[in-house]
Amino acid sequence: MERTVLKREKPDGTGRQNEEKRMQGKIVKGIVGFYYVHIVESGVYECKAKGIFRKDRLKPLVGDNVEMEVTHE
């Protein structure tokens, strides 16, 4: 199973770029800290949110558009 992490989308498109491992998707389900993200081209991935969400006191919600990065294949 692939492990992935969620990242907040930046409206201005800034930040480091690694296009081959980053994908855009939409959260379709969230259960006990795991988020299921639908990527149009490749299906649904199980993800965990990065620590920046906790630091900023944000909680990803179903329906949010997110950027994800594959960290373990």
C-alpha positions in Angstrom: 0.0 0.0 0.0 1.3 3.5 -0.8 1.6 6.0 2.0 0.8 9.6 1.2 0.6 12.9 3.0 -1.8 15.8 2.5 -0.6 19.3 1.9 -2.5 22.5 1.8 -2.9 24.0 -1.6 -1.2 27.3 -1.9 -3.4 29.7 -3.9 -0.4 31.5 -5.5 1.3 28.2 -6.6 4.5 28.9 -4.7 6.6 26.3 -2.9 8.9 23.5 -3.9 7.9 21.5 -7.0 8.3 17.8 -7.5 5.6 17.2 -10.1 6.1 13.4 -10.6 5.0 12.6 -7.0 2.5 15.4 -6.3 -1.1 15.1 -7.3 -4.3 17.1 -6.9 -7.4 15.5 -5.5 -10.5 15.8 -3.4 -11.1 14.3 0.1 -13.9 11.8 -0.2 -13.8 10.3 3.4 -12.0 10.9 6.7 -11.8 8.4 9.5 -9.7 8.7 12.7 -6.8 10.8 11.2 -6.8 9.0 7.8 -8.1 10.8 4.7 -9.2 9.1 1.5 -8.4 11.3 -1.5 -9.8 10.7 -5.0 -7.4 11.4 -7.8 -9.2 11.4 -11.2 -6.3 9.7 -13.1 -5.5 7.0 -10.5 -8.2 6.3 -8.0 -8.4 6.7 -4.2 -5.4 7.0 -1.9 -5.3 6.6 1.9 -3.5 9.6 3.4 -2.4 11.3 6.7 -2.3 15.0 7.1 1.0 16.7 7.7 1.8 18.3 11.0 1.3 21.8 9.7 -2.5 21.2 9.9 -2.2 20.6 13.7 0.2 23.5 14.1 -2.3 25.8 12.4 -5.3 24.2 14.1 -6.8 23.2 10.8 -8.8 20.1 10.1 -9.2 18.8 6.5 -12.8 18.1 5.7 -14.6 16.0 3.1 -14.9 17.9 -0.1 -11.7 19.9 0.4 -9.3 20.1 -2.6 -5.8 19.0 -1.6 -2.4 18.4 -2.9 -0.8 15.0 -1.9 2.6 13.6 -2.2 3.5 9.9 -2.3 6.1 9.2 0.5 6.2 5.4 0.5 5.4 3.1 -2.4 
